[in-house]
Every structure is written in structure tokens, then in C-alpha cells.
Amino acid sequence: MRVFITGASGWIGSAVVPELIGAGHQVVGLARSDASAAALAEAGAEVRRGTLDDLDTLRSAAAESDGVIHLAFKHDIAFSGGFEDAADADRRAIDTFGEALAGSDRPFLIASGTLGLAPGRVATEQDGQASGPVGANLTGGPAKRLANAHATVALADRGVRSSVVRLPPTVHGDGDHGFLATVVAVAREKGVSGYIGDGANRWPAVHRSDAAHLFRLALESAPAGSTLHAVADEGMPIRTVAEVIGRHLGLPVASVSPDDAAGHFSWLAGFLGMDGPASSAHTRDLLGWQPTQPGLIDDLDKGHYFATPSA
């Protein structure tokens, strides 16, 4: 297939691109900067210059493709007070792709998340669907992003082979600068590897390469209207993660009270205290996906998260 990818040079996209090229697909990646364009060209992808707001560019690129994978999201503004604006931009892109692909039976995949779907119990692919009680605990931007996933699934009724791939909060691997790397950086800065409360709350996780493999399987064969979970570790207690970080950094491990969490962890506190285990049993049965890369703890023990930051 000729596949158009937004966010192609990002953390997930830069693993999806070689996964697709290695399987014989041709990749066209959206690039908003010279650095992104250079990275995509080096990876063997064709470059389409533009941004998520260039809807005419998105429309024409989708029309010229055999499938679309939409990974871009304005995380820079989402985590600095503009989550709703980021979700609105995401919706405009999704609607544009839907219009371009309607009636074609071509695949269209987006990335979404598992966190917040079913607090306190193991979330499944059936949770958070538009046909059931939907994200009652979610408001603002997160609620809008869930609605974007519903809109994507609904494109199946318009002749699009749409899929939503939900990612856990920890998509780990060498080079990660996301949630887990931030937790390590906070521990280094504060001189203590902390967790909130008793630390029993659980986060699911997946290695970046395993997530990329699932995106390829979904592109090639996921049924229209599928919701998939890219989850390898169903739920790792945050205290266990903190203990591994403390061991590698030679720091004490300690509880941070919920009242002090925002001061200690800053913007990360609201996420780090959530209990959000998730299953991928249905996804594995549907597509034959089997994670093969190291799990979260094994990956932490490889040490790359603890390399001394360069000056």
C-alpha cells in the first residue's frame, strides 16, 4: 500500500515507518520542519510538507493514498493548558480524512489512549464505546479526544475501514522522552523516587516496536470499526516502577501524599495517580498480535532511561 502518516517522525511514527517499509509498503510522511523531513527521507519515506492545520494538504494526501495512519497530536499545547484546542485540531483532521476516504473501503487508523477508560478495573476494547456509558470520568480535552475516537469508529458506516489503536500511557523504549522519562527526571531532580499514596495504582505499558507492529497489522487486516489495545503489560504498579528507578539512580523510594503530588510531580501528578490497567486479549485474538519486546521492568533494567543527560 501507499500509506500517508501524520506524526511520522514522532516517537511512535518513527517506529511505524520502518515497520511498514520493511513489510513492502510505501510511506508518505507529513513533515512540518526541516528536521522531520530529513529524518523521514533518511528512513526511506516520501516527504509531504505541511502541518496538522493544513487541511487541504491532508485531504489531497489521503486521496492519493491506499490508507492513512493519523498519529499526530498537538501534545505541546495539550500539556500546557490547551488540551481542548489540541483535541479540536485533531477532530478537524479526522473529519478531513473521513471525507477523503468515504466510500473507498481504504484503511484509516488513529492513535488514542487507554488511560481513564475504566478507573479501578481492567479496561477492555469494549470499554469507552459510544454505544455504552462513555467516559463519565473524563471532561474537557480528554472527553473530546474520546469523542474523536468515536467519530473515527463511526466512519465504518461511511465505507471507511477505520480503526482506533489505543496506546497505554507508557510506550517505552530507548530514546523515550515521554511519561516514563519524565518520572525518571523528576526523581533525579527531587533526589527521591516517588509514587503517590500507596503506589498500588497500575499503568499498562507496551514497547514502541510492539506498538508499531500492531499498527501494521491493523492497517493490513483490522475490520472496519475496530477498537484495538496496544497493551503488553496489563498493569504495572507505580510503586514497582518507582523502586526500579530508585535502584538505578541510587535514590530512596518514598510515598508522596496526594495533597503534595502536584507540587512534587507538576503536570504529571494527575496522570501518575490514576489506576488504569488494560487488557489486549480481544486485539490478540482478532489480529494474532503477540508482543515480543522486553516488558516495562525489563526495559527499565536495560539502563537506557538512566544515562546521564547530556549537557
Number of C-alpha atoms within 10 A of each C-alpha: 16 16 24 27 31 25 23 28 25 15 18 22 23 20 20 28 25 19 19 22 16 10 10 11 17 19 26 24 28 28 24 17 11 10 11 20 21 14 17 25 14 10 16 14 25 17 21 19 15 17 16 20 12 11 17 12 17 24 18 13 22 26 18 13 20 20 27 27 28 23 21 21 19 17 12 11 13 16 12 9 12 16 20 18 16 20 24 17 15 23 19 15 24 23 17 18 26 23 16 19 27 17 15 14 16 19 25 31 28 24 19 21 18 28 21 20 25 20 17 13 13 17 22 20 21 14 18 22 17 16 9 9 9 17 19 11 11 14 12 12 18 19 17 20 22 23 19 23 26 19 19 27 24 20 24 22 13 15 17 27 29 33 28 29 24 22 23 27 20 20 25 28 23 13 10 17 14 13 16 21 17 15 21 21 18 18 23 17 11 12 15 21 28 29 30 23 17 15 21 16 21 26 25 27 26 25 24 23 22 23 27 21 19 26 27 19 14 28 24 14 12 23 17 23 21 21 28 29 26 32 30 25 23 19 20 20 17 21 22 16 22 24 18 17 28 21 13 17 18 13 18 15 20 18 16 20 14 16 10 13 21 14 11 20 22 11 14 16 18 12 15 21 20 19 24 25 28 31 21 21 17 16 23 17 10 15 16 12 19 16 19 10 16 19 18 21 15 11 16 20 16 13 13 13 23 16 9 7 7 4 3
